[in-house]
Amino acid sequence: MAEAHVLVFPFPAQGHLNSFLHFSTGLLRAGLHVTFLHTDHNLRRLGAEAAAASPLLRFLSVPDGLPDDHPRAVDSLPELMESLRTTGAAAYRGLLASLSQRAGRDADGFPPVTCVVADGIMPFAADIAEELGVPAIAYRTVSACAVLAYLSVPRLLELGDLPFPEGGGDLDEPLIDTHEEPLIKAVVAATLHSRKARALMLNTTNSLERSSVAHLAREMRDVFAVGPLHAMSPAPAVATSLWRHDDGCLAWLDGQAQAAEQSVVYISLGSLTVISHGQFTEFLSGLVAAGYPFLWVLRPDMLGASQDAALREAISTVGKDRACVVPWVPQRDVLRHRAVGCFLTHSGWNSTVEGIVEGVPMVCWPFFADQQINSRFVGAVWRNGLDMKDVCDRDVVEKTVREAMESAEIRRSAHALAAQVKRDIADDGCSALEFRRLVSFIRDLSNPAAPAVPPDAKSRRTADGY
């Protein structure tokens, strides 16, 4: 019987790397061999410290096709995706062929690659694997509902529900051609392509997204809801971050907790969001008016030329004892800290599930992609927080932060949701059982003489409530 060796290939953005590294840690714990494929640029950026933190995980890399000094910012994501599809794909094909089409162990002691788990927004990675005889699983790092929304776009166009009619409905601004934006078109096409994969894997749990997972199960060859992975199989923090953590913020939080627990507002808008100085001023004014101390993550590339002045403004406005502004933090440690009372977030899926697991009420200011869907779930479905939508106004910031900090109902909902998810990831919980099913599936794919998908697999999943 062949030993299972999984090559995992994430899209080279911070949130995707995070999620894939937690997944890889889970595979290692299950006894599988794992090779983690970075881009050359990101592997250099992470440095040797990341590899040393995960000694059982092999890190390799391929070029992404962009110059090393390219910013790789949010507005150039379509360019990065296209460069990976061309330059990156050629290098990936050669590497995967060398890792899979040989006998015995290589110089690192790894057996041949027997399965690829590729980011679902890079369909070329799954196609190349299958062409080389290596079965491929698609992993989407967004919510199940977001995947379902992208999958529904062609049908909505067919029905005439897209594009939205100009001047129709309650939209503040017309959204006539949103579905024609290059990034949206690419993600929709990649989502449709996931139907071809041996299975679709999602970093979610059935209790959070039961209906969406059930709908996707009817569209895909198989679906695995195996999250939240950061709580099931956490990777070392140093291996998951393209920015260096400022651990001094934890000492600052300790000091705040001595005065009052759950008294700090934590603000982080993720790894890609950019804001104008005007938006920064609205956030700052609203936070100051709310009256709570705050810990604010402002990445070095978040505000452009006005960054240094913004930092000075934030600290001078309220003083160091009431405000801590840093470039990056160990977010899981921050969210579980007893001083933190609410989380003002961009509603990226990683941040959303990290906030859910720790039972922290959220205030959502979604930026792009799946984030509007996640923020709506927080505000209207799970009710563990409030949705600011795309409004950046000091009065709205003050009102929503105050309500999230002071509402007993929101805090009860957040705690109840956290308790449910913790049951899901316990040994007999639905996510833990699904992860074991996924490991068995990968082992079966690695030994093609055995049936990879039992004939009654889908009927079993339906009977279990999926």
C-alpha positions in Angstrom: 0.0 0.0 0.0 1.4 3.4 -1.0 2.1 6.0 1.7 -0.1 9.0 1.4 1.9 12.1 0.5 -0.1 15.3 0.0 1.2 18.4 -1.8 -0.8 21.4 -0.7 -0.7 24.5 -2.9 -2.5 27.7 -1.6 -3.0 31.0 -3.4 -0.1 33.1 -2.1 -2.1 35.6 0.1 -1.9 35.7 3.9 -5.4 34.4 4.6 -5.0 31.5 2.3 -1.6 30.6 3.7 -3.0 30.7 7.2 -5.8 28.3 6.5 -3.7 25.8 4.5 -1.0 25.7 7.2 -3.6 24.7 9.8 -4.9 22.1 7.4 -1.4 20.8 6.8 -0.8 20.5 10.5 -3.9 18.4 10.8 -2.6 16.1 8.0 0.7 15.7 9.8 -1.0 14.8 13.0 -2.9 12.1 11.1 0.4 10.6 10.0 0.4 11.8 6.4 3.5 13.2 4.6 2.9 16.9 3.5 4.8 19.1 1.1 3.7 22.8 1.3 4.1 24.7 -1.9 4.8 28.4 -1.5 5.8 31.0 -4.1 9.5 31.9 -4.1 8.5 35.5 -3.0 6.6 34.3 0.1 9.1 31.7 1.1 11.8 34.3 1.1 9.6 36.6 3.1 8.8 34.0 5.7 12.5 33.1 6.2 14.0 30.0 7.8 12.2 30.6 11.1 8.9 29.4 9.5 10.4 26.1 8.4 12.1 25.6 11.7 8.7 26.0 13.5 7.2 23.1 11.5 10.1 20.6 11.1 7.8 17.8 9.8 6.4 20.0 7.0 8.5 20.3 3.9 8.4 23.8 2.2 9.1 24.1 -1.5 8.4 27.0 -3.8 7.7 28.0 -7.4 7.9 31.5 -9.0 4.7 33.5 -9.2 6.0 35.3 -12.3 6.0 38.8 -10.8 9.1 41.0 -10.0 10.2 40.7 -6.4 9.5 44.4 -5.8 5.9 44.1 -7.0 3.6 45.1 -4.2 1.1 42.2 -4.7 -1.6 44.4 -3.2 -5.3 43.9 -3.4 -5.8 45.9 -6.6 -3.3 43.6 -8.4 -4.8 40.3 -7.4 -6.1 39.5 -11.0 -2.6 40.2 -12.2 -1.1 37.8 -9.6 -3.7 35.1 -10.5 -2.9 35.4 -14.2 0.9 35.3 -13.6 0.5 32.1 -11.5 -1.7 30.5 -14.2 1.1 31.0 -16.8 4.6 31.3 -15.3 3.7 29.6 -12.0 1.9 26.8 -13.7 4.8 25.8 -15.8 7.2 25.5 -12.8 4.5 23.7 -10.8 4.0 21.1 -13.5 7.8 20.3 -13.6 8.0 20.1 -9.8 4.9 17.9 -9.4 6.1 15.6 -12.1 9.5 15.2 -10.4 7.8 14.6 -7.0 5.1 12.1 -8.2 6.6 10.2 -11.1 9.4 8.3 -9.5 9.9 5.2 -7.3 11.0 5.1 -3.7 11.8 8.0 -1.4 13.6 11.2 -2.3 16.6 12.8 -0.7 14.3 14.3 2.0 12.9 10.9 2.9 9.5 11.6 1.3 7.6 9.0 -0.8 6.1 10.1 -4.1 3.2 12.6 -4.0 -0.1 10.8 -4.2 -2.6 13.6 -3.8 -2.8 17.4 -4.4 -5.0 19.7 -2.3 -5.0 22.9 -4.4 -6.6 26.3 -3.7 -9.9 26.3 -5.4 -9.3 29.7 -7.0 -6.3 28.2 -8.9 -8.1 25.6 -11.1 -4.9 25.1 -13.2 -3.3 23.4 -10.2 -5.9 20.7 -10.0 -6.0 20.3 -13.8 -2.2 19.8 -14.0 -2.3 17.3 -11.2 -4.9 15.2 -12.8 -3.0 15.3 -16.2 0.0 13.9 -14.3 -2.1 11.1 -12.8 -2.3 12.7 -9.3 -5.8 13.1 -7.9 -6.7 16.6 -6.8 -9.0 18.0 -4.1 -10.1 21.7 -4.2 -9.9 23.6 -1.0 -11.8 26.9 -0.7 -10.7 29.1 2.2 -14.0 31.1 2.2 -17.3 30.3 3.8 -19.6 27.7 2.3 -22.2 30.4 1.6 -19.7 32.4 -0.3 -18.8 29.4 -2.5 -22.5 28.9 -3.1 -23.0 32.5 -4.0 -20.3 32.4 -6.6 -21.7 29.1 -7.9 -25.1 30.8 -8.3 -23.9 33.7 -10.5 -24.5 32.0 -13.9 -28.0 31.1 -12.9 -28.8 34.6 -11.6 -27.6 36.0 -14.9 -29.8 33.5 -16.8 -32.8 34.5 -14.7 -32.2 38.2 -15.2 -31.5 38.8 -11.4 -28.0 40.0 -12.4 -27.0 42.6 -13.3 -29.0 44.7 -10.7 -31.3 47.1 -12.5 -30.1 50.7 -12.3 -32.1 52.7 -9.8 -33.8 49.5 -8.6 -34.2 48.2 -5.1 -32.7 49.9 -2.1 -29.1 50.2 -3.3 -27.3 53.5 -2.5 -25.2 53.2 -5.7 -25.8 51.1 -8.9 -24.0 47.8 -9.1 -24.5 47.3 -12.8 -21.3 45.5 -13.8 -20.0 44.0 -10.6 -20.1 40.5 -12.0 -17.9 41.7 -14.9 -15.0 42.7 -12.6 -11.9 40.6 -13.5 -11.5 39.3 -9.9 -15.2 38.3 -9.6 -15.2 36.7 -13.1 -12.1 34.7 -12.2 -13.4 33.5 -8.9 -16.8 32.5 -10.3 -15.1 30.5 -13.1 -12.8 28.8 -10.5 -15.9 28.0 -8.4 -17.6 26.3 -11.3 -14.5 24.4 -12.0 -14.6 22.9 -8.5 -17.3 20.5 -9.7 -14.5 18.6 -11.5 -12.4 18.1 -8.4 -12.4 14.7 -6.6 -13.9 16.7 -3.7 -14.4 20.2 -2.3 -13.0 20.9 1.1 -14.3 23.8 3.3 -13.0 25.4 6.5 -16.4 25.5 8.1 -18.6 23.4 10.3 -22.0 22.0 9.6 -23.6 23.7 12.5 -22.6 27.2 11.2 -23.6 26.6 7.5 -25.8 23.6 7.4 -28.0 24.8 4.5 -25.1 26.0 2.3 -23.1 22.8 2.8 -26.1 20.7 1.9 -26.6 22.7 -1.3 -23.0 22.3 -2.2 -23.1 18.6 -1.6 -25.6 18.3 -4.4 -23.3 20.2 -6.8 -19.9 18.6 -6.1 -18.5 15.1 -6.3 -18.0 15.2 -2.5 -17.8 17.9 0.2 -15.9 17.9 3.4 -16.7 20.6 6.1 -13.7 20.3 8.3 -13.3 23.5 10.3 -12.5 25.7 12.0 -9.1 24.3 11.3 -7.2 26.9 13.4 -8.9 25.5 16.5 -8.6 21.8 15.5 -5.0 21.8 14.4 -3.3 25.1 15.0 0.0 25.7 13.1 2.8 27.6 14.8 2.0 31.3 14.6 5.5 32.2 13.2 4.9 29.8 10.2 1.5 31.4 9.3 2.4 35.1 9.1 4.0 37.2 6.3 4.4 40.0 8.9 6.3 39.9 12.1 4.0 39.9 15.2 4.2 42.7 17.7 4.0 40.6 20.9 4.2 43.7 23.0 0.5 44.2 22.5 -0.2 41.3 24.8 1.6 43.0 27.7 -0.5 46.1 27.0 -3.6 43.9 27.1 -2.5 42.4 30.4 -2.4 45.9 31.8 -5.9 46.7 30.5 -7.3 43.5 32.0 -6.0 44.5 35.4 -8.3 47.6 35.2 -11.3 45.8 33.7 -11.8 42.6 31.7 -13.6 42.7 28.3 -12.9 46.4 28.2 -10.8 46.7 25.0 -11.9 47.1 21.4 -9.7 45.1 19.0 -9.5 46.5 15.4 -8.0 44.6 12.5 -9.1 44.9 8.9 -7.0 41.9 7.7 -4.1 41.5 5.4 -5.4 43.2 2.2 -7.8 46.0 3.2 -6.6 49.5 2.4 -8.2 52.7 3.8 -7.9 56.4 3.0 -6.8 58.9 5.6 -10.4 60.2 5.7 -11.7 56.7 6.6 -9.0 56.4 9.2 -10.1 59.6 10.8 -13.7 58.5 10.8 -12.7 55.2 12.6 -10.5 57.0 15.0 -13.1 59.6 15.9 -15.8 56.9 16.4 -13.5 54.8 18.6 -12.6 57.8 20.7 -16.2 58.8 21.1 -17.1 55.2 22.1 -14.9 55.7 25.1 -13.2 52.3 25.3 -9.4 51.6 25.1 -8.5 50.0 21.8 -5.8 47.9 20.2 -5.6 48.7 16.5 -3.7 46.8 13.8 -2.4 49.2 11.0 -0.3 47.3 8.5 2.7 49.2 7.0 1.0 49.2 3.6 -2.5 50.1 4.8 -2.5 53.9 4.7 0.2 54.7 2.2 2.2 57.9 2.7 0.1 59.1 5.6 0.8 56.0 7.8 3.3 57.5 10.2 1.2 60.6 10.8 -1.9 58.4 11.4 0.0 56.4 14.0 1.0 59.6 15.8 -2.5 61.0 15.6 -4.1 57.8 17.1 -1.7 57.7 20.0 -1.7 61.4 20.7 -5.5 61.6 20.6 -6.1 59.2 23.5 -2.7 58.5 25.0 -0.6 55.3 25.2 -2.5 54.0 28.2 -5.8 54.0 26.2 -4.5 53.1 22.7 -2.1 50.6 21.3 -1.4 50.8 17.5 0.8 48.1 16.0 1.6 46.7 12.5 0.5 43.1 13.1 -0.5 40.9 16.0 -0.8 37.2 17.0 -4.5 37.4 16.4 -5.6 34.2 18.0 -3.8 35.1 21.2 -5.4 38.6 21.1 -9.0 37.3 20.6 -8.7 34.9 23.5 -7.3 37.5 25.9 -9.5 38.3 28.8 -9.2 42.1 28.1 -10.8 42.0 24.7 -14.5 42.9 24.6 -15.2 43.1 20.9 -13.6 42.7 17.5 -14.0 45.3 14.8 -13.2 43.3 11.7 -13.2 43.3 7.9 -15.1 39.9 8.1 -12.6 37.8 6.2 -13.4 34.2 6.8 -10.4 33.4 9.0 -11.0 36.4 11.2 -14.7 35.5 11.4 -14.2 31.9 12.5 -11.4 33.0 14.9 -13.8 35.5 16.5 -16.6 32.9 16.7 -14.4 30.3 18.4 -13.4 32.7 21.1 -17.0 34.0 21.6 -16.0 37.6 20.9 -18.8 40.0 19.7 -18.0 41.5 16.3 -18.5 44.7 14.5 -18.2 44.1 10.8 -16.9 46.5 8.1 -16.5 44.3 5.0 -14.1 45.3 2.3 -14.5 43.0 -0.7 -15.0 39.4 -2.0 -16.8 37.1 0.4 -16.7 39.6 3.3 -20.1 41.1 2.7 -21.6 37.6 3.0 -19.8 36.9 6.2 -20.8 40.2 7.8 -24.4 39.6 7.0 -24.3 36.2 8.7 -22.8 37.8 11.8 -25.4 40.5 11.9 -28.5 38.8 10.7 -28.1 35.0 11.0 -25.9 34.1 13.9 -26.5 37.5 15.6 -23.1 37.4 17.3 -22.3 41.0 16.2 -23.3 44.0 14.1 -22.9 44.7 10.4 -21.8 48.3 9.5 -22.0 47.2 5.8 -19.8 49.7 3.8 -20.6 52.7 5.9 -17.5 54.5 7.3 -18.9 57.2 9.5 -17.8 58.2 13.0 -21.3 58.1 14.5 -21.9 54.6 13.1 -18.6 53.4 14.5 -19.4 54.8 17.9 -22.9 53.4 18.0 -22.0 49.9 16.8 -18.9 49.6 19.0 -20.9 50.7 22.1 -23.7 48.2 21.3 -21.3 45.3 20.7 -19.5 46.0 23.9 -22.6 46.6 26.0 -25.3 44.3 24.6 -25.9 41.2 26.8 -27.9 39.6 24.0 -25.1 39.8 21.5 -22.6 38.5 24.0 -24.9 35.6 24.9 -25.3 34.7 21.2 -21.5 34.9 20.7 -20.9 32.6 23.7 -23.6 30.1 22.5 -22.1 30.0 19.0 -18.6 29.4 20.4 -19.9 26.6 22.6 -21.5 24.9 19.6 -18.4 25.2 17.4 -16.3 23.7 20.2 -18.6 20.8 20.3 -18.2 20.4 16.5 -14.4 20.2 16.8 -14.4 17.8 19.8 -13.4 14.2 19.1 -16.9 13.0 18.4 -18.1 16.3 16.8 -19.1 16.7 13.2 -16.0 18.5 12.1 -13.6 16.1 13.7 -15.5 13.2 12.2 -15.4 14.9 8.8 -11.7 15.4 9.0 -11.1 11.7 9.7 -13.3 10.9 6.7 -11.2 13.3 4.6 -8.0 11.6 5.7 -9.5 8.2 4.8 -10.5 9.6 1.4 -7.0 10.9 0.8 -5.5 7.5 1.7 -8.0 5.8 -0.7 -7.0 8.2 -3.5 -3.4 7.4 -2.8 -4.1 3.7 -3.4 -6.3 3.7 -6.5 -7.0 -0.1 -6.3 -9.4 0.8 -3.5 -12.6 2.7 -4.2 -12.0 6.4 -3.4 -15.7 7.2 -3.2 -18.0 4.4 -1.9 -21.2 4.2 -3.9 -23.3 5.2 -0.9 -21.1 8.0 0.3 -23.5 10.8 -0.8 -26.6 9.0 0.6 -24.7 8.5 3.9 -23.8 12.2 4.0 -27.5 13.2 3.4 -28.7 10.9 6.1 -26.2 12.5 8.5 -27.7 15.9 7.9 -25.2 17.2 5.3 
